[in-house]
Amino acid sequence: MGVNPDGGHADAFEQADETWPFDAEQNGGGRHVDTARSDWARSDWARSDRAQTKRSRIRKVAWIAVVCLIAALTGTFDAVAPRAASAAIESEGSSGERSEAAAVLPVVKPATVVASPASGAKQVNPAAPVTISVKDGTLDRVSLTSARGKSIDGALTPDGLSWKASTPLEFNSSYTFNYTVADSVGRATSKTGSFSTVSTQNEADAAMYPLDGAKVGVAQPLQITFSEPVLNKAAVEKAIKVTASSGQVGAFHWFSDTMVRYRPENFWAANSTVTVDLKLFGVDFGNGQIGNFNKTNTFKIGDKKVAVADAVAHTFTVSINDQQVGQWPDTMGDTRFPSARGYLVLMEKYRVEHMDASTIGLKPGDPAYYGQLDVNYATRLTPSGEFIHQATDTALPYIGVTNLSHGCIGLGPDGAKWVFDNMTTGDVVQVVNTEGDYANFNDGFGDWNIPWAQYAN
């Protein structure tokens, strides 16, 4: 098919020649076409053909648009354009060739790791959690080892995003951690770091009384003595849990920065059990001092044994579980050395105790000087030297009559032996009708002489 210079097809003009033929006979016996009319016909048909062609093109464009729309809605082009149909954009990280964002494909973010303690850290609290976490990646093959070669256990989370040590660290030690981290496309990198824990000079210890497994009387306070001053007292108290089988709740009372005691409002219940859970490992005492142990101590309370020593009646009366079991005459401190008043808790016992007058400031020539002597059945009441003991031979005639001791409670042989055999640490003696003052808090266990409202503050 030829194309007319005016844009129409050549056969259109052939059709025009057949449409307007002129009889050869009317034109001199030869075929003749009117030139003017022919030109007009050609022009008109050309215009018609161009219009038809334009309409055809519009129809084709419209059909193409419809087909594209259907293809977009039904995924027809998936087979021919799989890259365009993919939901996830392929990362250049798989090739590792690009470190900057391309026109189409994003950069794989580098894995970011945070270690705690940070590498290079010093004086790390050994109770502090040791963790390694990662963002935009995963962890693998994490290890933590001390300088002495001890491996620290730990666990990696199932998603591989973090690791945490499960074994406590030690004081004055260096640790090295190693781990492998992979970014989101699997490129792996190995890392190493190290840190050191609190040194020995910042390690704080403590001792508790009564000892674990001991059996004591109802008046025995719990005492904890610290190797270093405690500034963060609230933190230390929170780390010590005291539980009594009787359900009794007590309170702490700080007598100094290195010593605290605990007791209930009233005496411990007879034959109960007290458990002390000390979680002091890693506790900050203040001033850089860190507690170094956890321990649980349990002690038992015996029968309720209470004695009353009367400086005026000159009697010593004992009851067990609120039932009187004996009464003996006594002699107590004279006016120069009056016996301490209030509650005194029995501390320790000696079958024979050696006494020296010089330890209480007496010298030869002093009317009260007695030199050195041994006494029988001695039960200590205060560290400064007050005892319950058998009166000396020279004092025996005065028991039940007058006070002539240097503060001790003197009994006859029977009374002194009964106390020695039947009373024990933590039992209590209440001294009444004496001119003496209360014993100092650090001179035995004078806790029961402090009003509860003041003690619990």
C-alpha positions as a printed Julia matrix, in Angstrom:
457×3 Matrix{Float64}:
   0.0     0.0     0.0
   1.5     3.38   -1.02
   1.34    6.42    1.13
   0.13    9.65   -0.36
   2.26   12.71    0.32
  -0.82   14.33    1.86
  -1.09   11.58    4.42
  -3.75    9.36    2.73
  -3.44    5.96    1.11
  -2.92    5.63   -2.67
  -5.91    3.33   -3.19
  -8.21    6.07   -1.99
  -7.57    7.94   -5.18
  -8.1     4.83   -7.3
 -11.52    4.6    -5.72
 -12.11    8.27   -6.51
 -11.41    7.6   -10.23
 -14.05    4.9   -10.3
 -16.6     7.03   -8.51
 -16.6     9.94  -10.93
 -15.91    8.36  -14.43
 -16.73   10.34  -17.66
 -18.01    8.53  -20.79
 -15.28    8.26  -23.34
 -17.68    8.98  -26.13
 -18.77   12.22  -24.5
 -15.21   13.26  -24.33
 -14.06   12.66  -27.78
 -13.93    8.92  -27.59
 -11.06    9.05  -25.03
 -11.0     8.74  -21.32
 -10.96   12.16  -19.75
 -11.24   13.32  -16.17
 -12.13   16.84  -15.19
  -9.01   18.2   -13.65
 -10.69   20.61  -11.23
 -13.15   18.09  -10.0
 -10.42   15.51   -9.67
  -8.3    17.84   -7.56
 -11.27   18.61   -5.34
 -12.05   14.93   -4.93
  -8.54   14.1    -4.05
  -8.39   16.88   -1.42
 -11.68   15.89    0.18
 -10.75   12.25    0.38
  -7.4    13.1     1.76
  -9.02   15.02    4.57
 -11.4    12.18    5.22
  -8.59    9.66    5.32
  -6.54   11.75    7.74
  -9.49   12.06   10.11
 -10.08    8.35    9.94
  -6.41    7.68   10.7
  -6.52   10.05   13.72
  -9.59    8.29   15.1
  -7.88    4.96   14.67
  -4.85    6.16   16.59
  -6.98    7.49   19.45
  -8.75    4.15   19.68
  -5.41    2.32   19.82
  -4.09    4.61   22.61
  -7.28    4.08   24.58
  -7.04    0.3    24.26
  -3.41    0.38   25.35
  -4.36    2.4    28.47
  -7.11   -0.1    29.33
  -4.75   -3.04   28.89
  -2.14   -1.37   31.15
  -4.74   -0.7    33.83
  -5.92   -4.32   33.79
  -2.34   -5.55   33.92
  -1.55   -3.35   36.9
  -4.57   -4.62   38.8
  -4.04   -8.31   38.03
  -0.23   -8.54   38.08
  -0.09   -9.53   34.43
   3.41   -8.07   34.08
   4.87  -10.14   36.93
   6.14  -12.71   34.51
   7.88  -10.14   32.37
   9.04   -7.74   35.14
   9.9    -9.78   38.22
  12.17   -7.07   39.62
   9.35   -4.53   39.57
   6.98   -6.97   41.26
   9.33   -7.79   44.17
   8.09   -6.43   47.53
  11.53   -6.29   49.13
  14.25   -4.17   47.58
  17.41   -6.15   47.19
  20.22   -4.73   49.29
  23.61   -3.96   47.84
  24.99   -5.43   51.05
  24.92   -8.87   49.52
  27.66   -7.76   47.18
  29.4    -5.56   49.71
  30.44   -3.2    46.98
  28.62   -0.04   47.9
  28.85    2.01   51.12
  26.7     4.95   50.04
  23.07    5.0    49.04
  22.42    4.29   45.37
  19.65    5.79   43.28
  17.36    2.82   43.95
  18.87    0.47   46.53
  19.45    1.56   50.2
  22.65    1.12   52.21
  22.77   -1.68   54.83
  23.19   -0.02   58.22
  26.28   -1.13   60.14
  25.59   -3.13   63.3
  25.89   -0.95   66.41
  27.08   -2.65   69.62
  26.81   -1.33   73.17
  28.8    -3.13   75.89
  28.25   -2.51   79.6
  30.67   -2.04   81.29
  32.31   -0.21   78.43
  35.68   -1.43   77.28
  38.41    0.22   79.37
  36.16    0.79   82.42
  37.83    0.56   85.85
  36.58    0.07   89.42
  33.46   -1.67   88.09
  31.09   -2.92   90.78
  31.32   -6.74   90.56
  27.57   -6.96   91.11
  26.84   -4.69   88.14
  25.11   -6.44   85.2
  27.41   -7.29   82.3
  25.54   -6.97   79.01
  26.21   -6.67   75.3
  23.44   -5.53   72.95
  23.31   -4.89   69.22
  21.19   -2.78   66.88
  20.87   -3.47   63.14
  22.52   -6.85   63.53
  22.84  -10.0    65.65
  25.35  -11.36   68.17
  27.1   -14.71   68.08
  29.78  -16.54   70.11
  29.95  -14.19   73.1
  32.48  -15.01   75.85
  33.64  -13.3    79.06
  36.82  -14.51   80.76
  38.8   -13.35   83.79
  42.54  -12.75   83.68
  42.93  -15.98   85.69
  41.15  -17.89   82.94
  37.78  -18.31   84.64
  34.91  -18.3    82.17
  31.8   -16.34   83.14
  28.5   -17.95   82.19
  25.96  -15.97   80.23
  22.95  -16.3    77.95
  22.16  -14.96   74.48
  18.55  -14.0    73.79
  16.78  -16.1    71.13
  16.67  -13.14   68.74
  20.44  -12.66   69.05
  20.06   -9.01   70.04
  21.6    -9.16   73.52
  23.75  -11.23   75.89
  23.87  -11.06   79.71
  26.29  -12.62   82.2
  24.63  -14.92   84.74
  27.59  -15.4    87.1
  28.76  -12.65   89.53
  32.17  -11.14   88.96
  35.0   -11.05   91.48
  36.7    -8.12   93.19
  40.08   -6.87   92.03
  39.9    -8.77   88.71
  40.3    -8.0    85.01
  37.9    -9.37   82.4
  38.0    -9.69   78.62
  34.94  -10.12   76.44
  34.93  -11.42   72.87
  31.99  -11.55   70.52
  31.05  -11.76   66.85
  28.42   -9.45   65.39
  26.79   -9.77   61.98
  24.87   -7.06   60.13
  21.48   -7.69   58.52
  23.03   -9.3    55.44
  25.38  -11.57   57.34
  28.67   -9.69   57.18
  30.44  -10.73   60.41
  32.95   -8.8    62.53
  34.76   -9.99   65.69
  35.27   -7.59   68.61
  37.26   -7.62   71.87
  37.1    -5.42   74.97
  38.2    -5.45   78.62
  37.44   -3.87   82.01
  38.46   -4.3    85.68
  36.45   -4.52   88.91
  36.65   -2.76   92.29
  40.07   -3.09   93.9
  40.69   -4.72   97.28
  41.0    -1.45   99.19
  37.39   -0.65   98.25
  36.05   -4.01   99.34
  33.83   -3.81  102.45
  33.11   -6.71  104.81
  30.75   -7.26  107.75
  30.33   -9.6   110.72
  27.06  -10.62  112.36
  26.18  -11.7   115.87
  24.6   -14.08  116.87
  26.5   -16.54  114.73
  24.73  -18.84  112.31
  23.2   -21.8   114.16
  23.48  -20.23  117.62
  20.84  -20.48  120.33
  20.32  -17.35  122.42
  17.95  -15.79  124.88
  14.91  -13.65  124.17
  16.75  -10.35  124.8
  19.57  -10.85  122.28
  19.65   -8.06  119.65
  21.04   -8.75  116.21
  24.31   -6.86  115.7
  26.18   -6.25  112.43
  29.64   -4.69  112.47
  31.09   -3.32  109.22
  34.74   -3.14  108.21
  34.19    0.28  106.6
  32.0     3.26  107.53
  28.51    3.04  106.07
  27.26    6.31  104.58
  24.41    4.84  102.53
  22.6     3.42  105.56
  19.24    3.13  103.84
  20.77    1.02  101.05
  22.41   -1.3   103.57
  19.23   -1.7   105.63
  17.32   -2.53  102.45
  19.84   -5.28  101.69
  19.27   -7.0   105.07
  16.03   -8.9   105.56
  15.16  -10.21  109.03
  12.36  -12.76  109.36
  11.08  -14.2   112.64
   8.97  -17.36  112.81
   6.89  -15.53  115.44
   6.0   -12.87  112.88
   7.64  -10.15  114.95
   8.87   -7.13  113.04
  11.79   -5.09  114.37
  13.82   -2.02  113.53
  17.44   -1.09  112.87
  19.26    1.31  115.16
  22.65    2.71  114.16
  24.99    3.21  117.1
  27.84    4.31  114.81
  28.78    4.32  111.12
  30.25    0.85  111.54
  27.69   -0.82  113.8
  23.94   -1.36  113.56
  21.6    -3.44  115.69
  18.12   -4.83  115.14
  15.48   -5.87  117.65
  11.69   -6.15  117.91
   9.67   -3.83  120.12
   9.43   -6.5   122.83
  11.63   -9.5   123.58
  11.78  -12.18  120.92
   9.09  -14.83  121.32
  10.37  -17.84  123.26
  11.47  -20.82  121.15
  11.13  -18.95  117.86
  13.58  -18.84  114.94
  15.14  -15.74  113.38
  16.57  -15.74  109.84
  18.81  -12.96  108.6
  19.33  -12.72  104.84
  22.28  -10.43  104.11
  22.43   -9.43  100.43
  25.42   -7.11  100.75
  27.35   -8.18   97.66
  27.68   -5.14   95.42
  25.9    -2.76   97.82
  27.46    0.68   97.75
  28.31    1.62  101.36
  29.37    5.09  100.23
  32.77    6.67   99.66
  33.54    4.02   97.04
  33.22    1.08   99.45
  31.35   -1.95   98.08
  29.92   -4.86  100.07
  31.6    -8.17   99.26
  29.28  -11.01  100.31
  25.81  -12.51  100.51
  24.97  -14.79  103.39
  22.01  -16.19  105.31
  22.3   -16.66  109.1
  19.73  -18.41  111.26
  19.65  -18.45  115.03
  17.17  -19.87  117.52
  15.58  -18.29  120.56
  15.34  -20.36  123.76
  12.98  -20.13  126.69
  12.19  -16.74  128.13
  14.57  -16.41  131.1
  14.43  -13.14  133.0
  16.11  -12.27  136.28
  15.36   -9.25  138.47
  18.19   -7.97  140.72
  16.92   -5.63  143.42
  19.58   -3.38  144.99
  17.33   -2.48  147.92
  15.66   -5.81  148.67
  19.02   -7.56  148.03
  17.32  -10.33  146.07
  17.92  -12.05  142.76
  14.72  -13.59  141.34
  14.55  -15.72  138.18
  11.57  -16.72  136.07
  11.33  -19.02  133.05
   8.52  -18.36  130.59
   7.0   -16.0   133.15
   7.03  -18.6   135.95
   9.31  -17.96  138.95
  11.83  -20.76  139.39
  14.15  -19.42  142.06
  15.19  -16.56  144.33
  18.56  -16.0   146.04
  20.02  -13.26  148.25
  22.53  -10.97  146.59
  24.93   -8.11  147.17
  25.38   -5.42  144.54
  27.47   -2.33  143.88
  28.04    0.04  146.77
  27.5     3.8   146.65
  30.92    4.37  145.07
  30.44    1.7   142.38
  26.65    1.32  141.97
  25.46   -1.42  139.64
  24.22   -0.24  136.23
  20.46    0.06  136.04
  17.97   -1.21  133.52
  18.21   -4.26  131.31
  21.55   -6.03  130.96
  21.91   -8.95  128.56
  24.05  -11.94  129.49
  27.09  -12.15  127.21
  29.44  -15.0   128.1
  30.32  -17.33  130.96
  33.53  -18.41  132.71
  33.8   -21.17  135.26
  36.61  -19.15  136.89
  37.26  -15.5   136.07
  40.41  -13.63  137.06
  39.74  -10.08  138.29
  42.18   -7.19  138.64
  41.31   -4.01  140.55
  43.63   -1.93  138.39
  41.35   -2.47  135.36
  38.74   -0.21  136.98
  41.25    2.45  138.04
  41.98    1.27  141.58
  45.5     1.39  142.99
  47.11   -0.01  146.11
  46.24    2.16  149.11
  42.71    2.87  147.9
  40.17    1.55  150.46
  38.31   -0.18  147.61
  41.45   -1.8   146.2
  41.19   -5.59  146.25
  44.26   -6.49  144.21
  43.76   -9.58  142.05
  41.51  -12.51  142.7
  39.63  -15.37  141.03
  35.86  -15.77  141.26
  33.68  -18.8   140.49
  30.71  -19.15  138.16
  31.11  -15.8   136.44
  28.54  -14.67  133.82
  29.44  -11.41  132.03
  26.94   -8.54  131.82
  29.15   -5.78  130.37
  32.54   -5.62  128.63
  33.63   -3.08  131.26
  33.56   -5.79  133.93
  30.12   -6.29  135.52
  29.37   -9.96  136.21
  27.01  -12.21  138.07
  29.33  -14.41  140.1
  29.81  -16.24  143.35
  30.66  -13.72  146.05
  34.14  -13.89  147.53
  34.62  -15.58  150.86
  34.9   -12.19  152.61
  31.67  -10.96  151.02
  29.53  -14.05  151.62
  28.39  -12.89  155.12
  26.94   -9.7   153.55
  24.79  -11.15  150.75
  21.13  -10.34  151.33
  22.2    -7.67  153.82
  24.1    -4.85  152.14
  25.76   -3.8   148.92
  29.55   -3.88  148.92
  30.65   -4.98  145.44
  32.31   -2.92  142.72
  29.18   -3.15  140.53
  28.88   -6.91  140.17
  25.95   -9.0   141.41
  27.3   -11.35  144.06
  25.4   -14.55  144.89
  25.99  -17.48  147.14
  27.46  -20.69  145.68
  24.05  -22.21  144.9
  22.61  -19.13  143.2
  25.76  -18.4   141.15
  26.01  -22.02  140.0
  22.31  -22.12  139.01
  22.72  -19.03  136.83
  25.89  -20.43  135.28
  24.24  -23.78  134.51
  20.81  -22.59  133.41
  21.07  -19.11  131.94
  22.86  -18.26  128.72
  23.8   -15.62  126.17
  20.82  -13.41  125.36
  18.99  -14.0   128.63
  18.32  -10.81  130.56
  18.76   -9.3   134.0
  16.74   -6.27  135.0
  18.51   -4.24  137.68
  16.2    -2.13  139.82
  16.53    0.28  142.78
  20.14    1.14  142.06
  21.75    4.54  141.96
  23.8     3.56  138.91
  23.24    4.93  135.43
  22.34    2.9   132.36
  25.27    1.11  130.8
  26.63    2.81  127.68
  25.36    1.39  124.39
  28.82    0.04  123.59
  29.17   -1.51  127.04
  27.06   -4.56  126.37
  23.57   -4.74  124.87
  21.69   -1.87  126.44
  19.2    -1.72  123.53
  16.21   -2.5   125.74
  16.86    0.66  127.75
  16.1     2.83  124.7
  12.39    3.67  124.28
  10.97    1.96  121.19
   9.89    5.2   119.51
  13.47    6.46  119.78
  15.06    3.13  118.85
  13.01    2.7   115.67
  13.78    6.22  114.45
